[in-house]
Amino acid sequence: MTTAPRRSSRLLLLSTVVLAVVGIALLGVPHGQESPATATVTATASHATTDPSSAAATAPAGKPTASTDPSPTSAASTPPSLLESALPPHGEGVAGDRAVQRNLEAAWPADLPAEDERELLTAGRALLRADATGAGRAKWPTIFPDSGVAVAPAFATARFRIQAAIARRDGNSDRAVVHLVWAGMDRGGTFTDLRITDWHFTRTIEKGTATWTPQPRI
């Protein structure tokens, strides 16, 4: 089981990567101006949350803000061509997700076998969807004890979207974590993107077959 300090440091680092995109975008805007796209991303980044389920209790009240600011030093020293390629296209929607994915992959180089990474990403995406929208919770009764009870979803299925995801080792070869960045509309009608969630897994071997088992959220 991953300790709280380890999870907190990873979430802060993940927040830094996401917010770095916003910081880079600001460098490309003339002084005194702010593009609509940049304003939208900046506003949504300040509403990042690490627990989809908690939104049901707080919507439509404000959400926790990311506490780590992007460092302008690395962005300022990057060649303009690289800055441009790292920026999400102007405007909202799926088009900007590729830049978020690139930043995650650059921040955490792959360190798992391809087969394990695929398995973890599939499970991590499904767990996040189940946690946020309630869809598919019955598959993980130990993670969602209320899966047999009618529960109002915290986020609308139609407005839920995973923007980026990576799976990496979590300390040793028998532990892994799936980092996800996502967007959704809560029950209060507020849509925000660049939300951050981690799902932790441990590897167990049963009858000679290795399986990644998700761990309950703390």
C-alpha positions as CSV (number, residue, x, y, z in Angstrom):
1,M,0.0,0.0,0.0
2,T,1.5,3.4,-1.0
3,T,1.9,5.8,1.8
4,A,0.1,9.2,1.9
5,P,3.3,11.3,1.5
6,R,4.3,9.3,-1.6
7,R,0.9,9.8,-3.2
8,S,0.9,13.5,-2.3
9,S,4.3,14.1,-3.9
10,R,3.2,12.3,-7.1
11,L,0.1,14.3,-7.3
12,L,2.0,17.6,-6.8
13,L,4.4,16.5,-9.6
14,L,1.5,15.6,-11.9
15,S,-0.1,18.9,-11.2
16,T,3.1,20.6,-12.1
17,V,3.2,18.9,-15.5
18,V,-0.4,19.9,-16.3
19,L,0.0,23.4,-15.1
20,A,3.3,23.7,-17.1
21,V,1.2,23.6,-20.3
22,V,-0.7,26.6,-19.0
23,G,2.6,28.4,-18.1
24,I,4.0,27.7,-21.6
25,A,0.8,29.0,-23.2
26,L,1.1,32.3,-21.4
27,L,4.5,32.9,-22.9
28,G,3.1,32.9,-26.3
29,V,0.4,35.6,-25.6
30,P,1.4,39.3,-26.2
31,H,1.8,41.4,-23.0
32,G,-1.5,42.6,-21.7
33,Q,-3.5,40.1,-23.7
34,E,-4.9,36.7,-22.8
35,S,-6.4,34.4,-25.4
36,P,-9.8,32.8,-24.7
37,A,-8.3,29.4,-24.8
38,T,-5.5,30.2,-22.3
39,A,-8.0,31.9,-20.0
40,T,-10.2,28.8,-20.1
41,V,-7.3,26.4,-19.4
42,T,-6.0,28.6,-16.6
43,A,-9.4,28.7,-14.9
44,T,-10.0,25.0,-15.2
45,A,-6.5,24.0,-14.0
46,S,-7.2,25.8,-10.7
47,H,-10.1,23.4,-10.1
48,A,-8.2,20.2,-10.4
49,T,-9.3,17.5,-8.0
50,T,-7.9,14.1,-7.1
51,D,-11.1,12.3,-6.0
52,P,-14.1,12.2,-8.4
53,S,-16.3,10.8,-5.7
54,S,-15.8,13.8,-3.5
55,A,-17.3,16.1,-6.1
56,A,-20.8,14.8,-5.3
57,A,-20.6,16.2,-1.8
58,T,-19.1,19.6,-2.8
59,A,-20.8,20.4,-6.1
60,P,-21.3,23.1,-7.2
61,A,-19.0,24.6,-4.5
62,G,-15.4,25.4,-5.4
63,K,-12.9,22.5,-5.7
64,P,-9.4,22.2,-4.3
65,T,-6.7,24.1,-6.3
66,A,-3.4,22.6,-7.4
67,S,-0.7,23.9,-5.0
68,T,2.3,23.7,-7.3
69,D,3.0,26.5,-9.9
70,P,4.7,25.7,-13.2
71,S,8.3,26.8,-13.4
72,P,8.9,29.5,-16.0
73,T,12.6,28.9,-16.2
74,S,12.5,25.7,-18.3
75,A,9.8,27.1,-20.6
76,A,11.8,30.3,-21.1
77,S,14.9,28.4,-22.2
78,T,13.1,26.1,-24.6
79,P,13.4,26.9,-28.4
80,P,10.3,28.5,-29.9
81,S,9.7,25.5,-32.2
82,L,9.6,23.1,-29.2
83,L,7.3,25.5,-27.3
84,E,4.9,25.6,-30.2
85,S,4.8,21.8,-30.4
86,A,4.1,21.5,-26.7
87,L,1.2,23.9,-26.7
88,P,-2.4,22.6,-27.0
89,P,-4.2,24.0,-30.1
90,H,-6.2,27.1,-29.3
91,G,-9.8,26.4,-28.3
92,E,-11.4,23.9,-26.0
93,G,-12.1,20.2,-26.5
94,V,-10.3,17.0,-27.5
95,A,-7.7,18.8,-29.6
96,G,-5.7,19.9,-26.6
97,D,-5.5,16.5,-25.0
98,R,-2.5,15.4,-27.1
99,A,-0.3,18.1,-25.6
100,V,-1.3,16.9,-22.1
101,Q,-0.4,13.3,-23.0
102,R,3.0,14.4,-24.4
103,N,3.8,16.3,-21.3
104,L,3.0,13.3,-19.1
105,E,5.1,11.0,-21.2
106,A,8.0,13.4,-21.1
107,A,7.8,13.9,-17.4
108,W,7.7,10.1,-16.6
109,P,9.6,8.0,-19.2
110,A,8.1,4.5,-19.7
111,D,9.4,1.9,-17.2
112,L,7.0,-1.0,-17.5
113,P,6.7,-3.9,-20.0
114,A,4.3,-2.9,-22.8
115,E,1.9,-5.7,-21.9
116,D,1.7,-4.6,-18.2
117,E,1.3,-0.9,-19.2
118,R,-1.6,-1.8,-21.5
119,E,-3.3,-3.8,-18.8
120,L,-2.9,-1.1,-16.2
121,L,-4.1,1.7,-18.5
122,T,-7.2,-0.3,-19.4
123,A,-8.0,-1.0,-15.8
124,G,-7.1,2.6,-14.6
125,R,-9.4,4.2,-17.2
126,A,-12.3,1.9,-16.4
127,L,-11.8,2.5,-12.6
128,L,-11.8,6.3,-13.1
129,R,-15.0,6.1,-15.3
130,A,-16.7,3.9,-12.7
131,D,-15.7,6.2,-9.9
132,A,-16.8,9.4,-11.7
133,T,-19.9,8.3,-13.5
134,G,-21.0,5.1,-11.6
135,A,-20.8,3.0,-14.8
136,G,-19.2,-0.5,-14.3
137,R,-18.7,-0.4,-10.6
138,A,-20.0,-3.9,-10.2
139,K,-16.8,-5.2,-11.7
140,W,-14.8,-4.1,-8.6
141,P,-17.0,-4.8,-5.5
142,T,-14.0,-4.5,-3.2
143,I,-13.2,-1.0,-4.6
144,F,-16.9,0.1,-4.8
145,P,-18.8,-1.6,-1.9
146,D,-21.9,0.3,-2.9
147,S,-21.9,-1.1,-6.5
148,G,-25.2,-2.9,-5.9
149,V,-26.9,0.2,-4.6
150,A,-28.4,2.9,-6.8
151,V,-26.0,5.8,-6.5
152,A,-26.4,9.2,-8.2
153,P,-23.2,9.7,-10.3
154,A,-20.9,12.6,-9.4
155,F,-20.3,13.4,-13.1
156,A,-22.4,13.1,-16.2
157,T,-21.4,10.2,-18.4
158,A,-21.9,12.3,-21.6
159,R,-19.6,15.0,-20.4
160,F,-16.8,12.8,-19.0
161,R,-13.5,12.5,-20.9
162,I,-10.1,11.1,-20.1
163,Q,-7.6,13.6,-21.5
164,A,-4.4,11.7,-20.9
165,A,-3.1,8.6,-19.0
166,I,0.2,6.9,-18.2
167,A,1.1,3.8,-16.2
168,R,4.4,3.7,-14.3
169,R,6.2,1.7,-11.6
170,D,5.4,2.8,-8.0
171,G,8.6,2.0,-6.0
172,N,9.2,-1.6,-7.1
173,S,8.3,-4.1,-9.7
174,D,5.3,-5.3,-7.8
175,R,3.6,-1.9,-7.5
176,A,2.4,0.5,-10.2
177,V,0.4,3.7,-10.5
178,V,-1.9,5.0,-13.2
179,H,-1.8,8.7,-13.5
180,L,-4.9,10.2,-15.3
181,V,-5.9,13.7,-16.4
182,W,-9.6,14.1,-17.2
183,A,-12.5,16.4,-17.7
184,G,-16.2,16.2,-16.6
185,M,-19.3,18.1,-15.7
186,D,-20.4,17.6,-12.1
187,R,-24.0,17.4,-10.8
188,G,-24.0,21.2,-10.2
189,G,-23.5,21.7,-14.0
190,T,-19.9,22.9,-13.7
191,F,-17.6,21.6,-16.4
192,T,-13.8,21.6,-15.7
193,D,-10.9,19.8,-17.3
194,L,-7.3,19.0,-16.2
195,R,-8.6,17.1,-13.2
196,I,-6.0,14.7,-11.7
197,T,-6.5,11.2,-10.3
198,D,-4.1,8.3,-9.4
199,W,-5.0,4.7,-9.1
200,H,-2.5,2.3,-7.4
201,F,-2.0,-1.4,-8.2
202,T,-0.1,-4.3,-6.8
203,R,0.9,-7.4,-8.8
204,T,-0.1,-10.8,-7.5
205,I,0.6,-14.2,-9.1
206,E,-2.1,-16.8,-9.1
207,K,-1.6,-20.2,-10.7
208,G,1.5,-18.9,-12.5
209,T,-0.3,-15.9,-14.0
210,A,0.6,-12.3,-12.9
211,T,-2.4,-10.0,-12.3
212,W,-2.5,-6.3,-11.4
213,T,-5.0,-5.7,-8.6
214,P,-6.3,-2.1,-7.9
215,Q,-6.0,-0.8,-4.4
216,P,-8.9,1.1,-2.6
217,R,-8.6,4.8,-2.6
218,I,-7.5,6.3,0.7
